[in-house]
């Protein structure tokens, strides 16, 4: 059942705050057996079965460019605030980031989950999480013990015959350099060049909103969904969470439950905990917030994937076919080999189309990325006011080895671009500084349709001028070979141009009860209080070697099982 405003004061068994990637999974699984009543709260719009917007359904992430689907005014500093901040899109719509991001479906590697367990997340080793990866997926390409074929999320890879020319050229580069081809990057964890698994079909996105909150799921009488609802705070009686206070339109309402499950995502879950009195006691007191539990780890341990961008103006023959509605098609995963670093810590993403726009359809991209950064950031509460966003500082490159490793990935990408098979497809490659100026140009609106159409026509009419125009539009003109040959200059360049993916994790991390920086136990229960759980990417102790969407779905599936096992009957 879906309602748009509070109509009663019923107490629920569970209130789920946030219908993002994890929240939709939890709402579906916790209502399956009919024993429990669930209230699912979402700040953004609903995605109603049968009436989904076309850009949400698109198997190319067109929805990423629609500012209506993300939190307005949210900014983050890739390093610290003194180095500036950028718009940081976080989903504000049913399905969260899974409704707007790129649908890459990497699980990470067994080494990631071994590190989780070593960090105090007991029961989260590879053999513990694999059954839930299998449970969630319907893999189109692989069967056997490593894969599921009956789950709600379709997983597929673009066949090699459909790869764009840039991907084909890089495949040839990999073969000539004896780089192994990895056909299943979710089951074969060697370094190599491989097809990117995607969570979609050729014609439709596969978010948890679409795949878990189906029309049949929504008919369940024990599921209530409210959207356009802002949760002001979690309500406590002593140290027990008893419900939430919410803003609905111009009014305020309160809902009670036996357990509150926070699924606000990597940024908003720690923010809600702090606003509700769980966090560093002194910081909360300074903001006039009554302290419920002194947990200094809330907001700390923030992680994200640092990334760089190398663009190129593709020749007409090298562009991605309009019929291929995909974001990337293949990638490189490799290891820096530096002392005290985990294997498979580096990644290069390949794109033959970088935006929905006529201009983006002409621009290719190699994006070197650090998968396992050592640096840690923080989400800091600036005000108890619901309308004031937190300060987000990722503190990329605080650890010097992160700079060195990202430099290795960047140099490898430059080397690939200089290969004759690759360079024959484009103009001179140029580094891209991902600024708010570019973001505004990428917003999906009629003004940008016209502007990018004109730019695209000019670039095709004057291909020799495209190198100068694009390099000055997106950053500074740079001799890439000279840059990577000078380690000191490369380090400076990386510090000035590093950007981030949209994979915030860790700010409510799992850990041992004896660890003062741990926020939740291995079942997501918040230390220091009762009746409160966090279930989303914020509880991951460390980043996985890949995108976070599928691991977050796995996490929600596993926690849903744990919750059901701990509540065998209706309370």
MOWOUR-V741171 format. One record per helix or strand. SS is the DSSP state (hx for helix, st for strand). FROM is the first residue (numbers start at 1). LEN is the number of residues. If there is no record, write none. Layout:
SS,FROM,LEN + SS,FROM,LEN
This chain:
st,2,1 + st,11,7 + hx,21,10 + st,38,4 + st,45,1 + hx,54,4 + hx,62,4 + hx,67,3 + st,70,1 + st,75,3 + hx,81,3 + st,86,2 + st,91,1 + st,93,1 + hx,96,4 + st,104,1 + hx,110,9 + hx,126,11 + st,137,3 + st,149,1 + st,153,4 + hx,160,3 + hx,165,12 + st,181,2 + st,192,4 + st,198,1 + st,200,2 + st,204,2 + hx,208,4 + hx,215,4 + st,223,4 + st,229,9 + st,240,9 + st,251,12 + hx,265,11 + st,278,2 + hx,281,6 + st,293,2 + st,302,2 + st,306,2 + st,309,6 + hx,316,3 + st,328,7 + st,346,6 + hx,360,3 + st,363,8 + st,377,4 + st,391,3 + hx,400,18 + hx,420,4 + st,426,1 + st,430,3 + hx,436,7 + hx,446,16 + hx,463,12 + hx,480,6 + hx,487,11 + st,499,2 + st,505,1 + st,510,1 + st,520,1 + st,525,2 + st,530,1 + st,532,3 + hx,537,3 + hx,549,18
